[in-house]
Each structure stands twice: as C-alpha cells, then as structure tokens.
Amino acid sequence: MEDSAMTTPTCIDPTLSAYILAGGRSSRFGSDKARAVLDDLPLIQRQAAQLRDCGCLVRVVARHADTYADLGLETIGDLEPDRGPVGGVRTALTHRREGWALITSCDLLQVNPDWIDTLLTPTMHECDAIAFRDDRWQPFPGLYHTRLLERADVWTRGSLQHLLDHANTISLPAPRDPEIRQVNRPSDLPGQ
C-alpha cells in the first residue's frame, strides 16, 4: 500500500505517546539504519512523520539523548543501553509513567495507520500488551502498558518473545496487506 493510500486512524487517543526504538548497533546493516534514506527521508524521520500523521506524540529511545537532535526528534537516552529492545521498551514505559505507549522500531519500512487502528481496538481490556502474532510475536508496532513495569517476571530473560509470552498479552493476527517489513541490511530497502 502506498503512503498516499493510507487512511487516518479513527480511534487514536490524542494523548497516545509513540516511541521509536533506535538504540541498536545496526551491525548487520553496517551503519545507523535509522538514518538510511527512503523516499528522500531517513527511515526514523519518515516513521516519525507517519506516527504524527496518526495523531501520536513521538519520541525516540536511543543510546544517547542527543542522537537524533539534528533531525528534530525528541530523543530519550536508553536507561539500559545494552539490553536490546527489551531495555528500550522498559525505557519508553518508564518515561511514559502511566498508561499505554505505542512502541515501534526504527527499522520498520512503514507504520500503517490501519495497524494502529487494529492495535487500539481491544484496549478496553485489562491487559499488559497488545501485539501482532503469526508463528511468533511481532512486537513492533505494539501497544505496551506501564503496568508491565510492575511485572519483574516478564523482564528476566531479556527477550521480547518472553515478555509477550508471560505478560497478559492480547494477540492479533499479523497484518498481510501490507505486511510488517523490517530493514536489517541495505538490500532490504526498496530499490536496492
């Protein structure tokens, strides 16, 4: 689906904070993949614009608080920089303090508004997380509640799969059109 064909989500909470995780080392990519250019914009800036178009307040979690200041993105320093995505999720929820956070990763080719609508549909339930799942969890994009910070058992293994398996998580079928695509290598970018 082309960006221009996307619809604006109908159920966005205007207070919903979105956090883009960008604290990884990008070792398979060879450089900071958040700064890889697609459609004349760095991936992270492109994704931030898509999230803002959906009504989200956007922040980035990175190794250092000033990492993306040159791109005009509010960036929070990762509280646990060597814990991978689990540390980034924990940092985002700690910053959020109370309520839901939409969390994505900087290597997503797009954030489709329909995905956000789908994730927001079941938030009336008392759950800790809402994520897409096929044969395994697709943690990004996903909704995570700050209640997770009180659940020490879900953080012990350092794996988002473990976290989502052991939290009170609502699983939704992974989107197929378009499907969630991540960039791990330069060849994963369209046109490469």
N, CA, C and O of each residue as an XYZ file, in Angstrom:
768
protein
N       0.852     -1.173      0.000
C       0.000      0.000      0.000
C       0.894      1.230      0.000
O       1.850      1.292      0.773
N       0.614      2.182     -0.824
C       1.365      3.423     -0.885
C       0.973      4.308      0.291
O      -0.158      4.242      0.771
N       1.909      5.136      0.756
C       1.626      6.039      1.864
C       0.415      6.909      1.577
O      -0.398      7.152      2.468
N       0.286      7.382      0.339
C      -0.821      8.267     -0.003
C      -2.171      7.565      0.082
O      -3.206      8.221      0.195
N      -2.166      6.238      0.028
C      -3.415      5.489      0.088
C      -3.813      5.156      1.523
O      -4.898      4.621      1.754
N      -2.949      5.465      2.487
C      -3.262      5.141      3.870
C      -4.377      6.038      4.377
O      -4.512      7.192      3.969
N      -5.162      5.485      5.265
C      -6.224      6.259      5.875
C      -5.770      6.709      7.256
O      -4.916      6.074      7.873
N      -6.337      7.792      7.731
C      -6.012      8.255      9.067
C      -6.769      7.395     10.063
O      -7.963      7.153      9.885
N      -6.092      6.926     11.115
C      -6.777      6.101     12.104
C      -7.951      6.851     12.718
O      -7.908      8.068     12.895
N      -8.982      6.111     13.032
C     -10.173      6.732     13.589
C     -10.185      6.694     15.107
O     -10.901      7.476     15.732
N      -9.416      5.810     15.712
C      -9.526      5.638     17.164
C      -8.271      6.071     17.907
O      -8.019      5.593     19.013
N      -7.481      6.962     17.325
C      -6.278      7.434     18.011
C      -6.666      8.254     19.233
O      -7.511      9.146     19.162
N      -6.042      7.936     20.335
C      -6.161      8.712     21.556
C      -5.185      9.880     21.420
O      -3.988      9.647     21.249
N      -5.650     11.122     21.488
C      -4.753     12.256     21.267
C      -3.628     12.352     22.297
O      -2.676     13.107     22.099
N      -3.725     11.606     23.380
C      -2.655     11.611     24.373
C      -1.716     10.419     24.199
O      -0.817     10.221     25.016
N      -1.914      9.623     23.144
C      -1.089      8.434     22.948
C       0.331      8.832     22.577
O       0.556      9.554     21.606
N       1.265      8.357     23.353
C       2.676      8.589     23.066
C       3.206      7.423     22.255
O       2.951      6.259     22.566
N       3.949      7.755     21.211
C       4.616      6.739     20.399
C       6.114      6.866     20.636
O       6.660      7.968     20.686
N       6.762      5.727     20.778
C       8.204      5.687     20.992
C       8.816      4.834     19.890
O       8.391      3.703     19.653
N       9.815      5.391     19.223
C      10.550      4.654     18.196
C      11.862      4.200     18.825
O      12.665      5.028     19.254
N      12.080      2.893     18.881
C      13.329      2.375     19.440
C      14.422      2.446     18.382
O      14.268      1.932     17.274
N      15.526      3.089     18.740
C      16.639      3.266     17.805
C      17.972      3.139     18.538
O      18.919      3.869     18.245
N      18.042      2.223     19.478
C      19.247      2.094     20.290
C      20.174      0.982     19.879
O      21.200      0.759     20.522
N      19.830      0.274     18.814
C      20.656     -0.863     18.408
C      21.952     -0.445     17.744
O      22.165      0.726     17.431
N      22.801     -1.418     17.539
C      24.114     -1.154     16.944
C      24.105     -1.271     15.423
O      25.088     -0.910     14.776
N      23.016     -1.766     14.839
C      22.886     -1.906     13.378
C      24.055     -2.675     12.770
O      24.535     -2.325     11.691
N      24.512     -3.712     13.449
C      25.702     -4.442     12.981
C      25.485     -5.117     11.629
O      26.400     -5.129     10.806
N      24.311     -5.674     11.379
C      24.054     -6.300     10.070
C      23.908     -5.262      8.972
O      24.190     -5.540      7.806
N      23.471     -4.073      9.342
C      23.261     -3.018      8.354
C      24.578     -2.334      7.981
O      24.763     -1.910      6.840
N      25.479     -2.233      8.940
C      26.783     -1.630      8.668
C      26.872     -0.152      8.995
O      27.969      0.408      9.008
N      25.753      0.488      9.259
C      25.700      1.893      9.671
C      24.372      2.089     10.392
O      23.572      1.157     10.483
N      24.135      3.275     10.897
C      22.900      3.551     11.631
C      21.704      3.438     10.686
O      21.454      4.332      9.877
N      20.967      2.326     10.797
C      19.860      2.110      9.850
C      18.732      3.115     10.033
O      17.956      3.337      9.104
N      18.623      3.723     11.198
C      17.604      4.760     11.397
C      17.832      5.932     10.450
O      16.895      6.657     10.116
N      19.074      6.117     10.020
C      19.423      7.218      9.118
C      19.449      6.789      7.647
O      19.727      7.605      6.768
N      19.163      5.519      7.379
C      19.084      5.068      5.983
C      17.954      5.828      5.297
O      16.893      6.037      5.886
N      18.180      6.236      4.069
C      17.226      7.101      3.365
C      16.269      6.284      2.499
O      16.680      5.413      1.732
N      14.991      6.590      2.646
C      13.928      6.017      1.822
C      12.982      7.163      1.473
O      12.531      7.888      2.360
N      12.686      7.325      0.206
C      11.814      8.426     -0.239
C      12.328      9.779      0.261
O      11.556     10.609      0.740
N      13.632      9.984      0.144
C      14.295     11.250      0.476
C      14.300     11.604      1.962
O      14.630     12.735      2.319
N      13.942     10.665      2.829
C      13.961     10.919      4.273
C      14.649      9.766      4.992
O      14.524      8.617      4.569
N      15.379     10.055      6.080
C      15.873      8.964      6.911
C      14.687      8.138      7.427
O      13.626      8.689      7.721
N      14.868      6.825      7.536
C      13.780      5.942      7.987
C      13.118      6.461      9.263
O      11.892      6.468      9.373
N      13.929      6.891     10.218
C      13.366      7.311     11.501
C      12.536      8.586     11.363
O      11.510      8.731     12.028
N      12.961      9.493     10.522
C      12.205     10.729     10.304
C      10.909     10.432      9.547
O       9.865     11.023      9.823
N      10.992      9.523      8.608
C       9.818      9.102      7.828
C       8.779      8.468      8.754
O       7.589      8.773      8.678
N       9.260      7.574      9.634
C       8.350      6.906     10.556
C       7.753      7.893     11.561
O       6.568      7.807     11.881
N       8.556      8.820     12.054
C       8.046      9.834     12.984
C       6.927     10.643     12.325
O       5.917     10.940     12.964
N       7.104     10.997     11.059
C       6.069     11.748     10.332
C       4.797     10.914     10.196
O       3.696     11.438     10.362
N       4.937      9.620      9.896
C       3.761      8.749      9.776
C       3.021      8.663     11.111
O       1.790      8.689     11.139
N       3.759      8.560     12.206
C       3.132      8.482     13.529
C       2.459      9.807     13.901
O       1.367      9.813     14.468
N       3.102     10.907     13.584
C       2.482     12.216     13.850
C       1.207     12.384     13.034
O       0.216     12.926     13.522
N       1.236     11.912     11.779
C       0.034     11.977     10.939
C      -1.114     11.190     11.555
O      -2.280     11.467     11.275
N      -0.791     10.216     12.387
C      -1.810      9.415     13.073
C      -2.244     10.050     14.394
O      -3.096      9.504     15.095
N      -1.668     11.187     14.729
C      -2.060     11.882     15.949
C      -1.222     11.563     17.166
O      -1.579     11.963     18.274
N      -0.127     10.859     16.998
C       0.713     10.473     18.134
C       1.732     11.553     18.475
O       2.213     12.275     17.602
N       2.045     11.647     19.744
C       3.178     12.426     20.215
C       4.385     11.494     20.118
O       4.387     10.434     20.743
N       5.409     11.866     19.351
C       6.502     10.952     19.012
C       7.780     11.292     19.769
O       8.193     12.448     19.864
N       8.390     10.234     20.305
C       9.708     10.334     20.935
C      10.540      9.154     20.459
O      10.007      8.140     20.008
N      11.856      9.304     20.567
C      12.784      8.246     20.174
C      13.544      7.796     21.415
O      13.907      8.619     22.256
N      13.787      6.492     21.532
C      14.667      5.955     22.567
C      15.937      5.506     21.861
O      15.894      4.650     20.978
N      17.077      6.089     22.255
C      18.363      5.764     21.642
C      19.423      5.654     22.737
O      19.159      5.966     23.898
N      20.607      5.215     22.366
C      21.693      5.059     23.344
C      21.989      6.369     24.073
O      22.287      6.358     25.267
N      21.909      7.494     23.365
C      22.210      8.801     23.943
C      21.073      9.769     23.614
O      20.469      9.698     22.543
N      20.795     10.663     24.544
C      19.649     11.564     24.395
C      19.763     12.524     23.219
O      18.737     13.011     22.744
N      20.945     12.815     22.735
C      21.078     13.785     21.643
C      21.281     13.141     20.273
O      21.565     13.843     19.302
N      21.143     11.847     20.180
C      21.472     11.110     18.956
C      20.767     11.643     17.712
O      21.385     11.726     16.651
N      19.509     12.000     17.814
C      18.743     12.426     16.639
C      18.284     13.881     16.731
O      17.328     14.277     16.064
N      18.959     14.670     17.551
C      18.617     16.093     17.679
C      18.744     16.809     16.339
O      17.962     17.713     16.045
N      19.720     16.414     15.524
C      19.909     17.059     14.220
C      18.739     16.812     13.274
O      18.577     17.529     12.286
N      17.920     15.795     13.571
C      16.736     15.503     12.755
C      15.467     16.101     13.373
O      14.367     15.900     12.859
N      15.626     16.829     14.468
C      14.479     17.458     15.117
C      13.607     16.490     15.893
O      12.421     16.749     16.099
N      14.191     15.362     16.330
C      13.416     14.354     17.051
C      13.772     14.365     18.532
O      14.945     14.295     18.899
N      12.747     14.455     19.380
C      12.980     14.369     20.821
C      13.479     12.962     21.134
O      12.810     11.973     20.838
N      14.655     12.890     21.733
C      15.279     11.594     21.978
C      15.571     11.418     23.458
O      16.115     12.306     24.116
N      15.193     10.242     23.969
C      15.405      9.875     25.363
C      16.559      8.885     25.402
O      16.602      7.946     24.607
N      17.495      9.091     26.323
C      18.604      8.153     26.474
C      18.124      6.848     27.082
O      17.392      6.850     28.072
N      18.534      5.737     26.491
C      18.150      4.404     26.954
C      18.677      4.176     28.370
O      19.867      4.359     28.623
N      17.803      3.781     29.289
C      18.205      3.507     30.668
C      19.042      2.241     30.769
O      19.829      2.087     31.702
N      18.874      1.331     29.805
C      19.595      0.061     29.789
C      20.139     -0.165     28.377
O      19.629     -1.022     27.655
N      21.170      0.593     27.971
C      21.589      0.589     26.566
C      22.083     -0.742     26.016
O      22.129     -0.911     24.797
N      22.445     -1.669     26.848
C      22.937     -2.951     26.336
C      21.932     -4.084     26.497
O      22.306     -5.252     26.396
N      20.672     -3.765     26.742
C      19.639     -4.789     26.922
C      18.795     -5.012     25.674
O      17.829     -5.773     25.717
N      19.133     -4.375     24.581
C      18.393     -4.568     23.341
C      17.009     -3.956     23.402
O      16.764     -3.037     24.183
N      16.092     -4.470     22.569
C      14.738     -3.908     22.513
C      13.997     -3.958     23.848
O      13.175     -3.085     24.128
N      14.275     -4.968     24.674
C      13.610     -5.047     25.976
C      13.974     -3.830     26.824
O      13.113     -3.249     27.484
N      15.242     -3.451     26.804
C      15.668     -2.256     27.527
C      15.010     -1.007     26.974
O      14.649     -0.105     27.731
N      14.850     -0.947     25.653
C      14.187      0.195     25.030
C      12.723      0.292     25.416
O      12.219      1.383     25.682
N      12.037     -0.843     25.448
C      10.625     -0.859     25.865
C      10.520     -0.390     27.313
O       9.654      0.416     27.652
N      11.400     -0.896     28.152
C      11.376     -0.502     29.565
C      11.641      1.006     29.716
O      10.994      1.671     30.525
N      12.579      1.533     28.948
C      12.859      2.973     28.988
C      11.633      3.772     28.554
O      11.279      4.761     29.195
N      10.988      3.351     27.474
C       9.799      4.051     26.980
C       8.690      4.045     28.031
O       8.058      5.074     28.270
N       8.452      2.901     28.654
C       7.384      2.808     29.655
C       7.722      3.616     30.904
O       6.837      4.212     31.518
N       8.991      3.637     31.278
C       9.411      4.445     32.427
C       9.177      5.923     32.126
O       8.713      6.668     32.989
N       9.492      6.344     30.917
C       9.261      7.737     30.518
C       7.764      8.045     30.484
O       7.338      9.117     30.915
N       6.977      7.117     29.980
C       5.523      7.309     29.856
C       4.875      7.460     31.222
O       3.922      8.227     31.365
N       5.357      6.762     32.210
C       4.894      6.784     33.595
C       3.561      6.091     33.820
O       3.454      5.243     34.707
N       2.538      6.433     33.036
C       1.226      5.819     33.259
C       0.466      5.742     31.947
O       0.399      6.707     31.187
N      -0.106      4.567     31.699
C      -0.939      4.402     30.513
C      -0.261      3.612     29.408
O       0.732      2.916     29.622
N      -0.827      3.743     28.229
C      -0.372      2.994     27.061
C       0.690      3.750     26.280
O       0.690      4.979     26.223
N       1.596      2.986     25.682
C       2.589      3.544     24.761
C       2.578      2.691     23.500
O       2.610      1.462     23.568
N       2.533      3.347     22.366
C       2.700      2.670     21.082
C       4.204      2.622     20.836
O       4.858      3.664     20.782
N       4.753      1.428     20.687
C       6.197      1.295     20.521
C       6.492      0.639     19.183
O       5.925     -0.395     18.831
N       7.402      1.274     18.448
C       7.838      0.766     17.150
C       9.363      0.684     17.156
O      10.015      1.103     18.114
N       9.910      0.151     16.098
C      11.369      0.130     15.957
C      11.741      0.922     14.709
O      10.975      0.989     13.747
N      12.918      1.515     14.739
C      13.321      2.417     13.651
C      13.496      1.707     12.326
O      13.576      2.357     11.284
N      13.557      0.391     12.345
C      13.814     -0.343     11.105
C      12.552     -0.800     10.379
O      12.638     -1.586      9.436
N      11.389     -0.326     10.797
C      10.162     -0.636     10.061
C      10.107      0.230      8.806
O      10.366      1.432      8.866
N       9.773     -0.378      7.679
C       9.669      0.390      6.434
C       8.517      1.386      6.479
O       8.578      2.444      5.852
N       7.479      1.048      7.213
C       6.342      1.956      7.370
C       5.573      1.592      8.623
O       5.707      0.492      9.158
N       4.768      2.532      9.079
C       3.794      2.272     10.132
C       2.446      2.597      9.515
O       2.094      3.763      9.334
N       1.708      1.567      9.198
C       0.426      1.716      8.527
C      -0.646      2.137      9.543
O      -0.777      1.496     10.586
N      -1.404      3.183      9.267
C      -2.452      3.623     10.195
C      -3.464      2.522     10.525
O      -3.997      2.484     11.634
N      -3.731      1.631      9.575
C      -4.664      0.535      9.843
C      -4.126     -0.389     10.936
O      -4.898     -0.938     11.721
N      -2.809     -0.561     10.987
C      -2.213     -1.385     12.044
C      -2.473     -0.748     13.405
O      -2.788     -1.436     14.376
N      -2.337      0.564     13.462
C      -2.556      1.264     14.729
C      -4.016      1.146     15.144
O      -4.309      0.887     16.311
N      -4.935      1.335     14.197
C      -6.360      1.148     14.491
C      -6.614     -0.246     15.062
O      -7.320     -0.397     16.059
N      -6.040     -1.253     14.429
C      -6.230     -2.636     14.872
C      -5.694     -2.831     16.284
O      -6.353     -3.454     17.116
N      -4.508     -2.306     16.561
C      -3.923     -2.440     17.896
C      -4.759     -1.732     18.955
O      -4.874     -2.220     20.080
N      -5.337     -0.599     18.611
C      -6.097      0.180     19.589
C      -7.483     -0.378     19.866
O      -8.081     -0.038     20.888
N      -8.005     -1.210     19.004
C      -9.365     -1.718     19.160
C      -9.603     -2.404     20.505
O     -10.609     -2.107     21.150
N      -8.720     -3.315     20.965
C      -9.030     -4.019     22.217
C      -8.541     -3.347     23.496
O      -8.537     -4.006     24.536
N      -8.132     -2.088     23.487
C      -7.531     -1.502     24.683
C      -8.486     -1.338     25.863
O      -8.064     -0.911     26.938
N      -9.734     -1.662     25.687
C     -10.676     -1.599     26.801
C     -10.376     -2.704     27.813
O     -10.752     -2.592     28.980
N      -9.708     -3.759     27.377
C      -9.414     -4.890     28.257
C      -8.300     -4.545     29.235
O      -7.480     -3.664     28.975
N      -8.279     -5.236     30.346
C      -7.191     -5.086     31.314
C      -6.065     -6.032     30.917
O      -5.937     -7.130     31.458
N      -5.268     -5.595     29.981
C      -4.129     -6.400     29.551
C      -2.874     -5.555     29.693
O      -2.944     -4.355     29.959
N      -1.724     -6.199     29.513
C      -0.441     -5.507     29.647
C       0.138     -5.103     28.301
O       0.899     -4.140     28.211
N      -0.223     -5.836     27.257
C       0.343     -5.567     25.934
C      -0.617     -6.065     24.865
O      -1.426     -6.962     25.099
N      -0.508     -5.461     23.691
C      -1.281     -5.883     22.522
C      -0.292     -5.916     21.368
O       0.336     -4.908     21.044
N      -0.159     -7.090     20.748
C       0.841     -7.231     19.683
C       0.332     -8.181     18.610
O      -0.550     -9.008     18.841
N       0.917     -8.033     17.438
C       0.607     -8.935     16.331
C       1.380    -10.237     16.507
O       2.462    -10.270     17.094
N       0.782    -11.320     15.971
C       1.433    -12.624     16.079
C       1.110    -13.456     14.851
O      -0.032    -13.498     14.395
N       2.132    -14.119     14.323
C       1.929    -15.168     13.323
C       2.513    -16.425     13.955
O       1.962    -16.903     14.946
N       3.599    -16.979     13.431
C       4.192    -18.138     14.095
C       4.955    -17.727     15.357
O       5.288    -18.573     16.187
N       5.229    -16.440     15.496
C       5.844    -15.881     16.704
C       5.370    -14.440     16.852
O       4.748    -13.893     15.941
N       5.657    -13.833     17.982
C       5.248    -12.450     18.216
C       5.946    -11.511     17.243
O       7.124    -11.684     16.930
N       5.208    -10.521     16.773
C       5.745     -9.390     16.014
C       5.606     -8.191     16.960
O       4.573     -7.521     16.955
N       6.629     -7.917     17.766
C       6.463     -6.937     18.841
C       6.312     -5.486     18.406
O       5.849     -4.649     19.181
N       6.702     -5.179     17.160
C       6.619     -3.791     16.686
C       5.871     -3.716     15.379
O       6.159     -4.499     14.474
N       4.926     -2.810     15.238
C       4.449     -1.935     16.286
C       3.610     -2.718     17.289
O       3.009     -3.738     16.952
N       3.579     -2.235     18.507
C       2.782     -2.867     19.544
C       2.391     -1.849     20.597
O       3.007     -0.791     20.719
N       1.365     -2.180     21.350
C       0.933     -1.340     22.467
C       1.378     -2.001     23.763
O       1.158     -3.194     23.976
N       1.999     -1.218     24.614
C       2.520     -1.715     25.882
C       2.030     -0.788     26.986
O       2.080      0.435     26.853
N       1.553     -1.386     28.084
C       1.042     -0.591     29.201
C       2.104     -0.495     30.288
O       2.902     -1.413     30.479
N       2.099      0.617     30.989
C       3.081      0.815     32.055
C       2.919     -0.194     33.195
O       3.816     -0.323     34.029
N       1.798     -0.908     33.247
C       1.644     -1.973     34.251
C       2.761     -3.005     34.139
O       3.101     -3.671     35.118
N       3.331     -3.134     32.941
C       4.422     -4.097     32.742
C       5.614     -3.806     33.643
O       6.354     -4.723     34.000
N       5.810     -2.562     34.012
C       6.947     -2.210     34.861
C       6.861     -2.872     36.228
O       7.880     -3.066     36.891
N       5.654     -3.218     36.653
C       5.451     -3.868     37.952
C       5.648     -5.376     37.881
O       5.645     -6.044     38.915
N       5.817     -5.920     36.694
C       5.908     -7.369     36.492
C       7.364     -7.794     36.306
O       7.821     -7.942     35.172
N       8.084     -7.989     37.379
C       9.503     -8.355     37.306
C       9.720     -9.639     36.507
O      10.753     -9.798     35.856
N       8.747    -10.558     36.556
C       8.908    -11.851     35.878
C       9.026    -11.734     34.361
O       9.629    -12.604     33.731
N       8.475    -10.700     33.766
C       8.499    -10.600     32.305
C       9.800    -10.008     31.777
O      10.076    -10.097     30.581
N      10.594     -9.411     32.641
C      11.817     -8.734     32.201
C      13.066     -9.597     32.362
O      14.138     -9.204     31.901
N      12.959    -10.750     32.996
C      14.144    -11.502     33.416
C      14.993    -12.054     32.283
O      16.212    -12.129     32.433
N      14.415    -12.439     31.170
C      15.175    -13.126     30.128
C      15.700    -12.215     29.029
O      16.471    -12.666     28.182
N      15.311    -10.966     29.020
C      15.829    -10.041     28.025
C      15.321    -10.284     26.619
O      15.981     -9.917     25.647
N      14.161    -10.895     26.500
C      13.600    -11.228     25.192
C      12.180    -10.692     25.095
O      11.376    -10.869     26.011
N      11.879    -10.041     23.988
C      10.502     -9.584     23.791
C       9.553    -10.757     23.619
O       8.392    -10.672     24.018
N      10.024    -11.849     23.032
C       9.184    -13.043     22.912
C       8.790    -13.527     24.308
O       7.625    -13.849     24.545
N       9.751    -13.579     25.229
C       9.483    -13.992     26.611
C       8.524    -13.006     27.281
O       7.562    -13.409     27.934
N       8.795    -11.721     27.112
C       7.950    -10.702     27.719
C       6.500    -10.874     27.264
O       5.587    -10.904     28.090
N       6.292    -10.985     25.960
C       4.926    -11.092     25.437
C       4.278    -12.426     25.791
O       3.062    -12.489     25.969
N       5.068    -13.492     25.895
C       4.535    -14.795     26.310
C       4.064    -14.783     27.762
O       3.075    -15.436     28.094
N       4.757    -14.052     28.625
C       4.477    -14.117     30.055
C       3.656    -12.950     30.590
O       3.188    -12.988     31.728
N       3.483    -11.937     29.793
C       2.609    -10.829     30.190
C       1.176    -11.198     29.811
O       0.943    -12.174     29.097
N       0.241    -10.423     30.288
C      -1.153    -10.593     29.888
C      -1.303     -9.879     28.540
O      -1.674     -8.707     28.479
N      -1.004    -10.616     27.461
C      -0.923    -10.030     26.126
C      -2.083    -10.476     25.255
O      -2.419    -11.659     25.210
N      -2.687     -9.531     24.571
C      -3.687     -9.848     23.551
C      -2.944    -10.015     22.238
O      -2.195     -9.133     21.817
N      -3.158    -11.153     21.596
C      -2.505    -11.403     20.306
C      -3.498    -11.149     19.188
O      -4.649    -11.582     19.243
N      -3.030    -10.440     18.174
C      -3.841    -10.132     16.995
C      -3.162    -10.733     15.773
O      -1.934    -10.798     15.731
N      -3.924    -11.174     14.779
C      -3.297    -11.732     13.575
C      -2.387    -10.696     12.910
O      -2.763     -9.536     12.747
N      -1.198    -11.132     12.536
C      -0.241    -10.234     11.878
C      -0.818     -9.742     10.559
O      -1.410    -10.525      9.816
N      -0.657     -8.466     10.257
C      -1.179     -7.916      9.002
C      -0.509     -8.561      7.790
O       0.664     -8.930      7.838
N      -1.266     -8.688      6.712
C      -0.737     -9.296      5.486
C      -0.677     -8.327      4.314
O       0.137     -8.516      3.410
N      -1.514     -7.298      4.304
C      -1.543     -6.391      3.156
C      -1.677     -4.951      3.625
O      -2.795     -4.472      3.812
N      -0.574     -4.254      3.817
C       0.795     -4.742      3.671
C       1.250     -5.454      4.938
O       0.717     -5.227      6.024
N       2.240     -6.313      4.776
C       2.783     -6.989      5.941
C       3.847     -6.107      6.592
O       4.379     -5.188      5.968
N       4.141     -6.400      7.844
C       5.160     -5.652      8.572
C       6.524     -6.058      8.022
O       6.885     -7.235      8.026
N       7.274     -5.067      7.552
C       8.605     -5.341      6.996
C       9.652     -4.512      7.713
O       9.477     -3.314      7.937
N      10.745     -5.175      8.067
C      11.860     -4.514      8.728
C      13.064     -4.473      7.806
O      13.188     -5.273      6.879
N      13.942     -3.530      8.078
C      15.185     -3.379      7.335
C      16.323     -3.851      8.235
O      16.584     -3.245      9.274
N      16.994     -4.920      7.847
C      18.153     -5.401      8.597
C      19.456     -5.225      7.833
O      20.531     -5.162      8.429
N      19.356     -5.146      6.520
C      20.517     -4.974      5.644
C      20.163     -3.926      4.590
O      18.983     -3.726      4.299
N      21.160     -3.253      4.014
C      20.851     -2.268      2.968
C      20.015     -2.857      1.833
O      19.201     -2.151      1.238
N      20.205     -4.138      1.525
C      19.449     -4.769      0.436
C      17.961     -4.922      0.762
O      17.167     -5.205     -0.134
N      17.570     -4.740      2.028
C      16.157     -4.809      2.413
C      15.387     -3.538      2.052
O      14.156     -3.531      2.072
N      16.103     -2.472      1.724
C      15.440     -1.223      1.332
C      14.881     -1.353     -0.079
O      15.566     -1.881     -0.955
N      13.663     -0.890     -0.325
C      13.117     -0.935     -1.683
C      14.049     -0.216     -2.660
O      14.591      0.847     -2.356
N      14.222     -0.812     -3.829
C      15.059     -0.208     -4.859
C      16.535     -0.512     -4.726
O      17.343     -0.015     -5.510
N      16.901     -1.325     -3.740
C      18.324     -1.662     -3.557
C      18.664     -2.974     -4.227
O      19.813     -3.413     -4.176
